[in-house]
Amino acid sequence: MTRMVNCVKRGVKAEGLDRAPLPGKLGQRVFDTISKEAWQDWMRHQTMLINEHRLSVIEPQARAFLEAELEKFLFGEGSAPPEGYVAPG
């Protein structure tokens, strides 16, 4: 059976994630309030941030940056692309 959530990012009731994508309170918050589609939006945005900022996700500073951007993207005012970023296509 599909688990439904009231997605705070998209503002609709939609299919929820199958499990918490991160450990801890933030992971539980995402699991409880973010849809699969909104999570996929974040994954694409995160990939762009990693590539454009040339981040190494094994570095604590990079992980902290991505966590802060995740909170902005999913729960806040949004995470902006780097200055000068031109989307492919």
C-alpha positions, 0 to 999 in steps of 0.5 A: 500500500502506498504511503501518502504525505502532505508534502510541504514542498509541493503543497499537495498530498502525494506518495511519500518516501519508502524510508527516511533518506537520512539519519536523525531528526532531519531524515525523519522530518523529510520522511514525514513531510516530503513526497517522492517527487519533491525528494527527486527534485532535491536530488537533481538540485543536490547533484547540480550543487555538488558538480558546480561547487566541486564538492567532495561529499566525504568532507564534513564542510561539504556535507554541512553545506548540503544539509543547509541547502536541503533545509532551504530547498525543502522547508525554507525559501529555496536553494539558489543555484551558484551565481552564473549557473546556466542550466543545460539544454 
